[in-house]
Amino acid sequence: MSVKNDTIDILATDSIKASITHDDVKKILSDHYGLKVMSIKVLNGYDDLNFLVNVEKSVNNENIGEVCEDGYILKIINSFDSKSIEFFNAQDCVLLFLGNRNICCPKPVKTVDGKFLKQKTFASGEHIFRVLEFVPGDILEDVECSSMLCYQCGAFIANLNETLKNFSHKGYENRNVTWMMENVPQLLEFLFAVKDTKKQQMVREIVDAFESRVITSSHQFPKGLIHGDFNEQNILVERGDGADWHVKGVLDFGDSHITCFLYDIAITMTYIIFHTKDLDSGGYVLAGYNSTKPLSSEEIQLLKVCICARMCQSLVLGAFTYSRDPGNTYVMKTSKFGWEILEKLWHTPEETIIGRWRNICDIFTPIKS
């Protein structure tokens, strides 16, 4: 999403997505990567365009040793985020850093002139484009999420946080975007897109609670680089030797930034709860996280309000984006059930839900694979 200082500009913009053709895709891959496209598939994206391309085995790029048989992802970044070139350099460094530490994630691909990203002017304006090797596998959205898989999601994001805790890059300095949880109060500027007054009031209550309880105390919590969007479409899974699914890897670091680790586990719990439509599933995620990187009692006590705040971000910003781009139904998929889940969680007493999650952490025994 956009930089906070550009809020007014976003409100006046119909769409920040790129407008390109399949011929543009072929030309980018040919001219800049020395790859000949055989097939193109359009993938889901919030503000960016994503294409899965399969290419011929012959390649005219000395920076590509061997063509990736699984294909490549071409990402065309939206016009607002395309202003932040250094941030995308940082993303590529993160992916290479994690790959070198055996964490499964996409590998950036260099252009014929040795760059990991380029800029190009299309009919919709100037956009960054980059190519990543496609990582095969299923996404969590397409499988049933067992309690063990929820646990693994929590353990995976904890390991990711721990691995990246000392990672630094100038591209993350002063990073400030709408989706950051520090910017939950900014949601009130987008609330006009939600037409139900009761929902508006609930969002205001949650924003107020987040400001008064979380933001005022966030300075005391451990910080580092977080993924920022570990959701059901960014979690890769695969089957093990049996019928059970296991977390394989992670996709899309477009929302990564430096902040409290508390927010990353809250974000993960948010999307697992949305996916399962079961509040208790959050407890299994928390159990997995605590097995690797235990939260303090103070952090655990703030999880409910943090999760509700993230749910508000997803629902309100989804409604806003849809109001400006009605053809983008992808951004509204959560709204079909999300408001009901948010209302249920918000009206569950904090001591009740936190107690349930703590109890799951105490009694759940993970199955060793």
C-alpha positions as a LaTeX table, in Angstrom:
\begin{tabular}{lrrr}
\hline
Residue & $x$ (\AA) & $y$ (\AA) & $z$ (\AA) \\
\hline
Met1 & 0.00 & 0.00 & 0.00 \\
Ser2 & 1.08 & 3.62 & $-0.01$ \\
Val3 & 3.39 & 5.79 & 2.01 \\
Lys4 & 1.57 & 7.50 & 4.87 \\
Asn5 & 2.42 & 11.00 & 3.64 \\
Asp6 & 0.67 & 10.23 & 0.36 \\
Thr7 & $-2.73$ & 9.56 & 1.95 \\
Ile8 & $-4.38$ & 12.55 & 0.26 \\
Asp9 & $-2.99$ & 11.50 & $-3.12$ \\
Ile10 & $-4.34$ & 7.98 & $-2.67$ \\
Leu11 & $-7.80$ & 9.27 & $-1.85$ \\
Ala12 & $-7.83$ & 11.05 & $-5.20$ \\
Thr13 & $-6.48$ & 8.09 & $-7.19$ \\
Asp14 & $-8.71$ & 5.55 & $-8.93$ \\
Ser15 & $-6.07$ & 2.84 & $-9.16$ \\
Ile16 & $-2.36$ & 2.52 & $-8.56$ \\
Lys17 & $-2.04$ & $-0.81$ & $-10.35$ \\
Ala18 & $-0.04$ & $-1.00$ & $-13.55$ \\
Ser19 & $-1.82$ & $-1.35$ & $-16.87$ \\
Ile20 & 0.12 & $-3.68$ & $-19.16$ \\
Thr21 & $-0.52$ & $-6.32$ & $-21.82$ \\
His22 & 0.79 & $-9.85$ & $-22.30$ \\
Asp23 & 2.95 & $-8.47$ & $-25.09$ \\
Asp24 & 4.52 & $-6.12$ & $-22.52$ \\
Val25 & 5.25 & $-9.12$ & $-20.31$ \\
Lys26 & 6.94 & $-10.99$ & $-23.16$ \\
Lys27 & 9.01 & $-7.95$ & $-24.09$ \\
Ile28 & 10.19 & $-7.38$ & $-20.51$ \\
Leu29 & 11.30 & $-11.01$ & $-20.15$ \\
Ser30 & 13.00 & $-11.00$ & $-23.55$ \\
Asp31 & 14.70 & $-7.60$ & $-23.48$ \\
His32 & 15.73 & $-7.50$ & $-19.83$ \\
Tyr33 & 16.15 & $-11.15$ & $-18.84$ \\
Gly34 & 16.96 & $-12.93$ & $-22.10$ \\
Leu35 & 14.03 & $-15.29$ & $-21.58$ \\
Lys36 & 11.53 & $-16.41$ & $-24.23$ \\
Val37 & 8.02 & $-16.74$ & $-22.81$ \\
Met38 & 5.93 & $-19.81$ & $-23.63$ \\
Ser39 & 2.96 & $-19.20$ & $-21.32$ \\
Ile40 & 1.61 & $-16.49$ & $-19.01$ \\
Lys41 & $-0.77$ & $-16.85$ & $-16.07$ \\
Val42 & $-2.13$ & $-13.85$ & $-14.15$ \\
Leu43 & $-1.94$ & $-14.32$ & $-10.36$ \\
Asn44 & $-3.81$ & $-12.53$ & $-7.58$ \\
Gly45 & $-2.41$ & $-9.29$ & $-6.26$ \\
Tyr46 & $-3.58$ & $-6.49$ & $-3.97$ \\
Asp47 & $-1.96$ & $-3.41$ & $-5.52$ \\
Asp48 & 0.66 & $-5.10$ & $-7.71$ \\
Leu49 & 0.46 & $-7.20$ & $-10.87$ \\
Asn50 & 1.88 & $-10.72$ & $-10.69$ \\
Phe51 & 2.46 & $-13.06$ & $-13.62$ \\
Leu52 & 3.59 & $-16.68$ & $-13.59$ \\
Val53 & 5.56 & $-17.28$ & $-16.77$ \\
Asn54 & 7.04 & $-20.44$ & $-18.22$ \\
Val55 & 9.94 & $-19.99$ & $-20.62$ \\
Glu56 & 11.99 & $-21.87$ & $-23.18$ \\
Lys57 & 15.12 & $-23.65$ & $-21.95$ \\
Ser58 & 17.39 & $-21.48$ & $-24.06$ \\
Val59 & 18.43 & $-18.26$ & $-22.30$ \\
Asn60 & 20.40 & $-15.22$ & $-23.40$ \\
Asn61 & 21.51 & $-13.99$ & $-19.97$ \\
Glu62 & 24.89 & $-14.84$ & $-18.46$ \\
Asn63 & 23.44 & $-14.08$ & $-15.00$ \\
Ile64 & 21.06 & $-17.04$ & $-15.27$ \\
Gly65 & 23.08 & $-20.24$ & $-14.99$ \\
Glu66 & 20.14 & $-22.57$ & $-15.56$ \\
Val67 & 16.52 & $-21.85$ & $-16.42$ \\
Cys68 & 14.12 & $-22.49$ & $-13.53$ \\
Glu69 & 11.93 & $-25.36$ & $-14.75$ \\
Asp70 & 9.09 & $-24.32$ & $-12.44$ \\
Gly71 & 8.90 & $-20.89$ & $-14.09$ \\
Tyr72 & 9.26 & $-17.31$ & $-12.92$ \\
Ile73 & 7.15 & $-14.65$ & $-11.26$ \\
Leu74 & 7.17 & $-11.23$ & $-12.90$ \\
Lys75 & 6.06 & $-8.58$ & $-10.43$ \\
Ile76 & 4.97 & $-5.15$ & $-11.66$ \\
Ile77 & 4.91 & $-2.90$ & $-8.60$ \\
Asn78 & 2.16 & $-0.31$ & $-8.11$ \\
Ser79 & 2.94 & 3.32 & $-8.91$ \\
Phe80 & 3.12 & 4.49 & $-5.27$ \\
Asp81 & 5.48 & 1.81 & $-4.01$ \\
Ser82 & 7.56 & 2.17 & $-7.18$ \\
Lys83 & 8.86 & 5.41 & $-5.70$ \\
Ser84 & 10.73 & 3.39 & $-3.07$ \\
Ile85 & 13.51 & 1.77 & $-5.10$ \\
Glu86 & 15.77 & 1.21 & $-2.10$ \\
Phe87 & 13.03 & $-0.74$ & $-0.34$ \\
Phe88 & 12.89 & $-3.27$ & $-3.16$ \\
Asn89 & 16.66 & $-3.57$ & $-3.07$ \\
Ala90 & 16.23 & $-4.38$ & 0.62 \\
Gln91 & 13.62 & $-7.06$ & $-0.18$ \\
Asp92 & 15.99 & $-8.77$ & $-2.58$ \\
Cys93 & 18.72 & $-8.74$ & 0.06 \\
Val94 & 16.32 & $-10.33$ & 2.56 \\
Leu95 & 15.38 & $-13.10$ & 0.12 \\
Leu96 & 19.03 & $-13.86$ & $-0.63$ \\
Phe97 & 19.87 & $-13.72$ & 3.10 \\
Leu98 & 17.11 & $-16.21$ & 3.96 \\
Gly99 & 17.90 & $-18.49$ & 1.03 \\
Asn100 & 21.47 & $-18.77$ & 2.25 \\
Arg101 & 20.09 & $-19.90$ & 5.62 \\
Asn102 & 17.91 & $-22.66$ & 4.14 \\
Ile103 & 14.60 & $-20.84$ & 4.56 \\
Cys104 & 12.46 & $-21.57$ & 1.51 \\
Cys105 & 11.50 & $-18.36$ & $-0.30$ \\
Pro106 & 11.63 & $-17.00$ & $-3.88$ \\
Lys107 & 15.07 & $-16.23$ & $-5.33$ \\
Pro108 & 15.54 & $-12.89$ & $-7.14$ \\
Val109 & 16.75 & $-13.05$ & $-10.74$ \\
Lys110 & 19.24 & $-10.64$ & $-12.28$ \\
Thr111 & 18.63 & $-8.83$ & $-15.56$ \\
Val112 & 21.08 & $-9.12$ & $-18.46$ \\
Asp113 & 22.91 & $-6.08$ & $-17.07$ \\
Gly114 & 23.15 & $-7.53$ & $-13.57$ \\
Lys115 & 20.30 & $-5.68$ & $-11.83$ \\
Phe116 & 17.67 & $-7.20$ & $-9.54$ \\
Leu117 & 15.07 & $-4.59$ & $-10.49$ \\
Lys118 & 14.35 & $-2.05$ & $-13.19$ \\
Gln119 & 11.91 & 0.79 & $-13.82$ \\
Lys120 & 9.78 & 1.23 & $-16.91$ \\
Thr121 & 7.09 & 3.65 & $-18.01$ \\
Phe122 & 3.81 & 2.06 & $-19.06$ \\
Ala123 & 0.48 & 3.65 & $-19.99$ \\
Ser124 & $-0.33$ & 3.78 & $-16.26$ \\
Gly125 & 2.91 & 5.54 & $-15.32$ \\
Glu126 & 6.34 & 4.52 & $-14.05$ \\
His127 & 6.57 & 1.14 & $-12.34$ \\
Ile128 & 9.31 & $-1.04$ & $-10.89$ \\
Phe129 & 9.46 & $-4.58$ & $-12.24$ \\
Arg130 & 11.38 & $-7.57$ & $-10.90$ \\
Val131 & 11.54 & $-11.30$ & $-11.51$ \\
Leu132 & 11.71 & $-14.11$ & $-8.94$ \\
Glu133 & 12.12 & $-17.84$ & $-9.39$ \\
Phe134 & 8.77 & $-19.55$ & $-8.85$ \\
Val135 & 8.65 & $-21.80$ & $-5.78$ \\
Pro136 & 6.33 & $-24.78$ & $-6.41$ \\
Gly137 & 3.89 & $-25.88$ & $-3.76$ \\
Asp138 & 0.40 & $-25.28$ & $-2.46$ \\
Ile139 & $-0.65$ & $-22.20$ & $-0.56$ \\
Leu140 & $-2.30$ & $-22.51$ & 2.83 \\
Glu141 & $-5.53$ & $-21.01$ & 1.46 \\
Asp142 & $-6.14$ & $-24.18$ & $-0.57$ \\
Val143 & $-5.78$ & $-26.74$ & 2.22 \\
Glu144 & $-7.52$ & $-27.57$ & 5.48 \\
Cys145 & $-5.63$ & $-26.02$ & 8.36 \\
Ser146 & $-5.24$ & $-28.57$ & 11.16 \\
Ser147 & $-4.19$ & $-27.60$ & 14.67 \\
Met148 & $-0.70$ & $-28.97$ & 13.89 \\
Leu149 & $-0.46$ & $-26.85$ & 10.74 \\
Cys150 & $-1.52$ & $-23.78$ & 12.75 \\
Tyr151 & 1.23 & $-24.62$ & 15.24 \\
Gln152 & 3.77 & $-24.89$ & 12.43 \\
Cys153 & 2.74 & $-21.49$ & 11.05 \\
Gly154 & 3.47 & $-19.96$ & 14.43 \\
Ala155 & 6.80 & $-21.76$ & 14.75 \\
Phe156 & 7.80 & $-20.74$ & 11.22 \\
Ile157 & 7.15 & $-17.02$ & 11.70 \\
Ala158 & 8.96 & $-17.15$ & 15.06 \\
Asn159 & 11.99 & $-18.73$ & 13.39 \\
Leu160 & 11.80 & $-16.09$ & 10.65 \\
Asn161 & 11.72 & $-13.31$ & 13.25 \\
Glu162 & 14.66 & $-14.84$ & 15.09 \\
Thr163 & 16.67 & $-15.26$ & 11.87 \\
Leu164 & 16.06 & $-11.66$ & 10.80 \\
Lys165 & 16.38 & $-9.99$ & 14.21 \\
Asn166 & 19.80 & $-8.50$ & 13.41 \\
Phe167 & 19.27 & $-7.98$ & 9.66 \\
Ser168 & 19.63 & $-4.39$ & 8.53 \\
His169 & 19.44 & $-2.51$ & 5.24 \\
Lys170 & 19.07 & 1.19 & 4.52 \\
Gly171 & 15.95 & 0.42 & 2.48 \\
Tyr172 & 14.12 & $-0.19$ & 5.75 \\
Glu173 & 15.14 & 3.11 & 7.33 \\
Asn174 & 12.13 & 5.39 & 7.92 \\
Arg175 & 9.84 & 2.94 & 6.11 \\
Asn176 & 6.27 & 4.12 & 6.77 \\
Val177 & 3.32 & 2.59 & 4.94 \\
Thr178 & $-0.41$ & 2.40 & 5.52 \\
Trp179 & $-0.42$ & $-1.32$ & 6.35 \\
Met180 & 2.03 & $-0.97$ & 9.23 \\
Met181 & 0.26 & $-1.54$ & 12.52 \\
Glu182 & 1.67 & 1.69 & 13.90 \\
Asn183 & $-0.66$ & 3.32 & 11.38 \\
Val184 & $-3.87$ & 1.70 & 12.64 \\
Pro185 & $-5.13$ & 5.18 & 13.74 \\
Gln186 & $-4.90$ & 6.22 & 10.07 \\
Leu187 & $-7.80$ & 3.83 & 9.32 \\
Leu188 & $-10.24$ & 6.53 & 10.36 \\
Glu189 & $-9.34$ & 8.42 & 7.17 \\
Phe190 & $-10.59$ & 5.47 & 5.09 \\
Leu191 & $-13.65$ & 4.63 & 7.19 \\
Phe192 & $-16.01$ & 6.38 & 4.76 \\
Ala193 & $-15.67$ & 3.30 & 2.51 \\
Val194 & $-17.49$ & 1.21 & 5.16 \\
Lys195 & $-21.18$ & 2.05 & 4.85 \\
Asp196 & $-22.52$ & 0.27 & 7.96 \\
Thr197 & $-22.52$ & 2.71 & 10.91 \\
Lys198 & $-22.34$ & $-0.11$ & 13.50 \\
Lys199 & $-19.21$ & $-1.44$ & 11.83 \\
Gln200 & $-17.77$ & 2.06 & 11.75 \\
Gln201 & $-18.37$ & 2.44 & 15.48 \\
Met202 & $-16.73$ & $-0.91$ & 16.23 \\
Val203 & $-13.66$ & 0.12 & 14.21 \\
Arg204 & $-13.45$ & 3.40 & 16.15 \\
Glu205 & $-13.59$ & 1.50 & 19.46 \\
Ile206 & $-10.81$ & $-0.86$ & 18.36 \\
Val207 & $-8.63$ & 1.96 & 17.03 \\
Asp208 & $-9.06$ & 3.82 & 20.32 \\
Ala209 & $-8.12$ & 0.71 & 22.33 \\
Phe210 & $-5.10$ & 0.07 & 20.12 \\
Glu211 & $-3.89$ & 3.66 & 20.49 \\
Ser212 & $-4.33$ & 3.78 & 24.25 \\
Arg213 & $-3.05$ & 0.30 & 25.11 \\
Val214 & $-0.62$ & $-0.83$ & 22.40 \\
Ile215 & 0.98 & 2.21 & 20.81 \\
Thr216 & 1.68 & 3.79 & 24.19 \\
Ser217 & 3.53 & 0.67 & 25.39 \\
Ser218 & 5.10 & $-0.58$ & 22.13 \\
His219 & 8.46 & 1.04 & 22.92 \\
Gln220 & 9.14 & $-1.62$ & 25.57 \\
Phe221 & 8.73 & $-4.64$ & 23.26 \\
Pro222 & 11.49 & $-6.39$ & 21.24 \\
Lys223 & 11.81 & $-5.11$ & 17.67 \\
Gly224 & 13.35 & $-6.26$ & 14.42 \\
Leu225 & 12.51 & $-6.97$ & 10.79 \\
Ile226 & 9.09 & $-8.63$ & 10.43 \\
His227 & 7.39 & $-10.18$ & 7.39 \\
Gly228 & 4.29 & $-8.07$ & 7.97 \\
Asp229 & 1.81 & $-10.13$ & 5.93 \\
Phe230 & 2.16 & $-13.82$ & 6.80 \\
Asn231 & $-1.27$ & $-14.79$ & 5.51 \\
Glu232 & $-2.87$ & $-17.82$ & 3.87 \\
Gln233 & $-1.70$ & $-16.75$ & 0.41 \\
Asn234 & 1.91 & $-16.16$ & 1.47 \\
Ile235 & 2.41 & $-19.45$ & 3.34 \\
Leu236 & 3.63 & $-22.34$ & 1.18 \\
Val237 & 2.73 & $-25.85$ & 2.31 \\
Glu238 & 3.47 & $-29.38$ & 1.11 \\
Arg239 & 2.51 & $-32.91$ & 2.10 \\
Gly240 & 4.96 & $-34.91$ & 4.17 \\
Asp241 & 5.46 & $-38.67$ & 3.97 \\
Gly242 & 1.93 & $-39.16$ & 5.22 \\
Ala243 & $-1.25$ & $-37.24$ & 4.49 \\
Asp244 & $-0.42$ & $-34.28$ & 6.72 \\
Trp245 & 0.48 & $-30.86$ & 5.39 \\
His246 & 3.62 & $-29.05$ & 6.53 \\
Val247 & 4.78 & $-25.47$ & 6.18 \\
Lys248 & 7.34 & $-25.33$ & 3.37 \\
Gly249 & 8.18 & $-21.67$ & 2.90 \\
Val250 & 7.17 & $-18.04$ & 2.71 \\
Leu251 & 6.28 & $-15.65$ & $-0.11$ \\
Asp252 & 6.04 & $-11.88$ & $-0.62$ \\
Phe253 & 8.09 & $-9.57$ & 1.59 \\
Gly254 & 6.33 & $-6.48$ & 0.21 \\
Asp255 & 5.09 & $-5.48$ & 3.67 \\
Ser256 & 8.28 & $-6.26$ & 5.58 \\
His257 & 9.53 & $-3.53$ & 7.91 \\
Ile258 & 11.19 & $-2.88$ & 11.27 \\
Thr259 & 8.76 & $-2.95$ & 14.20 \\
Cys260 & 7.64 & $-4.98$ & 17.22 \\
Phe261 & 7.78 & $-8.76$ & 16.77 \\
Leu262 & 4.45 & $-8.77$ & 18.62 \\
Tyr263 & 2.81 & $-7.45$ & 15.47 \\
Asp264 & 4.04 & $-10.32$ & 13.29 \\
Ile265 & 2.54 & $-13.01$ & 15.51 \\
Ala266 & $-0.69$ & $-10.96$ & 15.78 \\
Ile267 & $-0.84$ & $-10.65$ & 11.98 \\
Thr268 & $-0.25$ & $-14.39$ & 11.58 \\
Met269 & $-2.96$ & $-15.23$ & 14.12 \\
Thr270 & $-5.32$ & $-12.82$ & 12.35 \\
Tyr271 & $-5.12$ & $-14.55$ & 9.00 \\
Ile272 & $-5.17$ & $-18.07$ & 10.44 \\
Ile273 & $-8.35$ & $-17.16$ & 12.34 \\
Phe274 & $-9.83$ & $-15.69$ & 9.15 \\
His275 & $-8.84$ & $-18.85$ & 7.25 \\
Thr276 & $-10.21$ & $-21.34$ & 9.79 \\
Lys277 & $-13.07$ & $-19.12$ & 11.02 \\
Asp278 & $-12.22$ & $-20.45$ & 14.48 \\
Leu279 & $-10.90$ & $-18.20$ & 17.26 \\
Asp280 & $-9.18$ & $-21.14$ & 18.98 \\
Ser281 & $-6.92$ & $-21.69$ & 15.96 \\
Gly282 & $-5.06$ & $-18.58$ & 17.08 \\
Gly283 & $-4.03$ & $-20.45$ & 20.22 \\
Tyr284 & $-2.25$ & $-23.13$ & 18.20 \\
Val285 & $-0.39$ & $-20.45$ & 16.23 \\
Leu286 & 0.64 & $-18.84$ & 19.52 \\
Ala287 & 1.78 & $-22.21$ & 20.88 \\
Gly288 & 4.02 & $-22.67$ & 17.86 \\
Tyr289 & 5.45 & $-19.18$ & 18.17 \\
Asn290 & 6.13 & $-19.56$ & 21.88 \\
Ser291 & 7.94 & $-22.86$ & 21.27 \\
Thr292 & 10.66 & $-20.91$ & 19.44 \\
Lys293 & 10.40 & $-17.28$ & 20.55 \\
Pro294 & 8.25 & $-16.92$ & 23.69 \\
Leu295 & 6.22 & $-13.75$ & 24.12 \\
Ser296 & 6.15 & $-11.96$ & 27.45 \\
Ser297 & 2.98 & $-11.93$ & 29.54 \\
Glu298 & 2.55 & $-8.25$ & 28.64 \\
Glu299 & 2.71 & $-9.02$ & 24.92 \\
Ile300 & 0.27 & $-11.92$ & 25.19 \\
Gln301 & $-2.20$ & $-9.72$ & 27.05 \\
Leu302 & $-2.27$ & $-7.32$ & 24.07 \\
Leu303 & $-2.82$ & $-9.98$ & 21.40 \\
Lys304 & $-6.60$ & $-9.65$ & 21.25 \\
Val305 & $-6.59$ & $-5.92$ & 20.58 \\
Cys306 & $-3.69$ & $-6.27$ & 18.12 \\
Ile307 & $-5.53$ & $-8.98$ & 16.17 \\
Cys308 & $-8.75$ & $-6.95$ & 16.13 \\
Ala309 & $-6.77$ & $-3.94$ & 14.87 \\
Arg310 & $-5.26$ & $-6.00$ & 12.05 \\
Met311 & $-8.68$ & $-7.34$ & 11.13 \\
Cys312 & $-9.86$ & $-3.74$ & 10.91 \\
Gln313 & $-6.97$ & $-2.89$ & 8.59 \\
Ser314 & $-7.83$ & $-5.79$ & 6.31 \\
Leu315 & $-11.54$ & $-4.99$ & 6.19 \\
Val316 & $-11.40$ & $-1.19$ & 6.00 \\
Leu317 & $-8.53$ & $-0.93$ & 3.52 \\
Gly318 & $-10.14$ & $-3.69$ & 1.48 \\
Ala319 & $-13.38$ & $-1.70$ & 1.33 \\
Phe320 & $-11.47$ & 1.45 & 0.40 \\
Thr321 & $-9.49$ & $-0.23$ & $-2.37$ \\
Tyr322 & $-12.67$ & $-1.79$ & $-3.78$ \\
Ser323 & $-14.41$ & 1.61 & $-3.75$ \\
Arg324 & $-11.64$ & 2.95 & $-5.99$ \\
Asp325 & $-11.23$ & $-0.20$ & $-8.10$ \\
Pro326 & $-14.53$ & $-2.17$ & $-8.21$ \\
Gly327 & $-13.02$ & $-4.70$ & $-10.59$ \\
Asn328 & $-10.57$ & $-5.81$ & $-7.91$ \\
Thr329 & $-12.77$ & $-8.37$ & $-6.14$ \\
Tyr330 & $-9.66$ & $-9.99$ & $-4.64$ \\
Val331 & $-9.48$ & $-7.28$ & $-1.98$ \\
Met332 & $-13.02$ & $-8.03$ & $-0.78$ \\
Lys333 & $-12.80$ & $-11.79$ & $-0.30$ \\
Thr334 & $-12.32$ & $-11.44$ & 3.47 \\
Ser335 & $-15.32$ & $-9.14$ & 3.92 \\
Lys336 & $-17.80$ & $-11.97$ & 3.27 \\
Phe337 & $-17.09$ & $-13.43$ & 6.71 \\
Gly338 & $-14.47$ & $-11.13$ & 8.22 \\
Trp339 & $-16.80$ & $-8.65$ & 9.88 \\
Glu340 & $-18.66$ & $-11.44$ & 11.67 \\
Ile341 & $-15.39$ & $-12.92$ & 12.97 \\
Leu342 & $-14.13$ & $-9.51$ & 14.06 \\
Glu343 & $-17.36$ & $-8.79$ & 15.92 \\
Lys344 & $-17.22$ & $-12.18$ & 17.65 \\
Leu345 & $-13.61$ & $-11.68$ & 18.76 \\
Trp346 & $-14.09$ & $-8.06$ & 19.84 \\
His347 & $-17.09$ & $-8.95$ & 22.00 \\
Thr348 & $-15.40$ & $-11.97$ & 23.60 \\
Pro349 & $-14.04$ & $-10.84$ & 27.00 \\
Glu350 & $-10.29$ & $-10.46$ & 26.89 \\
Glu351 & $-9.67$ & $-12.68$ & 29.90 \\
Thr352 & $-11.76$ & $-15.41$ & 28.23 \\
Ile353 & $-10.01$ & $-15.52$ & 24.86 \\
Ile354 & $-6.51$ & $-14.95$ & 26.25 \\
Gly355 & $-7.21$ & $-17.68$ & 28.80 \\
Arg356 & $-8.27$ & $-20.08$ & 26.04 \\
Trp357 & $-5.14$ & $-19.34$ & 24.02 \\
Arg358 & $-2.88$ & $-19.74$ & 27.06 \\
Asn359 & $-4.56$ & $-23.05$ & 27.88 \\
Ile360 & $-3.94$ & $-24.33$ & 24.35 \\
Cys361 & $-0.28$ & $-23.35$ & 24.71 \\
Asp362 & $-0.10$ & $-25.31$ & 27.97 \\
Ile363 & $-1.75$ & $-28.53$ & 26.83 \\
Phe364 & $-1.02$ & $-28.85$ & 23.09 \\
Thr365 & 1.61 & $-31.44$ & 22.23 \\
Pro366 & 2.95 & $-31.13$ & 18.67 \\
Ile367 & 3.37 & $-34.29$ & 16.61 \\
Lys368 & 7.00 & $-34.92$ & 15.74 \\
Ser369 & 7.45 & $-35.47$ & 12.02 \\
\hline
\end{tabular}
